[in-house]
Amino acid sequence: MVTMLLESNADVTVANNNGFNALQHAALRGNPSAMRILLSKLPRPWIVNEKKDDGYTALHLAALNNHTEVAELLVKQAKANKDIQNTNLQTPLHLAVERQHTQIVRLLVREGAKLDLTDKDGDTPLHESLRHHTLSQLRQLQDMQDVGKLLMGLGTQGADKKSSASIALFLAANGADLNIKNKKGQTPVDLCPDPNLCKALAKCHKDRASGSQKNNSNLASLVDEDENEGLDECMVCSDMKRDMLFGPCGHVATCSLCSSRVKKCLMCKEAVQSRTKIEECLVCSEKIARTLFKPCGHMVACENCALLMKKCVQCRESIEEFIPFIVCCGGKARTGNSSPFAGYHVRDHGVNKLVKNWNDIKMDRRKNLIFLCGHGACQLCGDRMQECPMCRKPVERRILLF
């Protein structure tokens, strides 16, 4: 529809009754497909920076409402002005920091947004980030070793994603000035609510200023964890976690409550033929299934258990490819490893033991031997086991099935 209207010479600069032109309205609603079409057919490139009566541009609106994909299109494709200010002299970075939209903050900073521009009150984004804290965030600052944890918190999928302390450290680590005073004569450090956070800010700023290659590379690697932040939220309601696997595309885009309303996958637009709720791992029953098997399309095992498998535990089809959960959500897999399941490692002693027990199990025979715990294996493998490879209980008796 948008393409047809533009081909009929529709004017994208015309504003509606609320003062939004087409570009600004697409940014307000968070519509990346419409934004992509509008940007590809803009008659004049300066339209991307056109302001409303209150000085808000399309990038301001995307930053304010946490529409990361739209903001990325505006910054990278349309080359929108990242430092443009509204009537309150706020930049898109001011708004993203104020709302604690960590992914937008990361995008703007990495694309070269100025960190020390001031608003009408003389506040920089760093001032703004230090106004909002929760007690749980401040408890993380018990000692200087927690600086790295807070930086990692900028992009992890924990319960408290909106960490203003993480944003403040991220800005300081990227060169934000700690000594700029606002119109009340306050520096960012004056607004700092905790002495340990003040020390952490100073350390990040010092490491940046000294040009320490080791520290900078460590900070960069920690902040890189932000790449996939927010991708576990339902794309429809944004309140629940994604837990519904669409078939046949294999994407995870919504929670189970919203999935029934989706007829086409929100990520690839392919018709949804099946919906499967993601449950706990069928092997260990301790973690949620987080690995998609190809070509069968089942997600029935956690990362650690999936490493042990050659066949799907549900349909017994051979596994040709492992797809991490975050990739099914539209994120990026971890790199730096040639394994088909790169980045996922067996971390605990119990799973290491499980690997040892399963070392000779190829999962290519029928299960015809049951242990008292209820789990089983084929007779050839079961006769060699001293403990169950699934629940790790000692094997006291073996029952052969006929």
Summary of the structure (lengths in Angstrom):
residues: 402
radius of gyration: 25.7
end to end distance: 62.6
largest distance: 83.8
contacts: 1249
relative contact order: 0.06
helix: 38%
strand: 9%
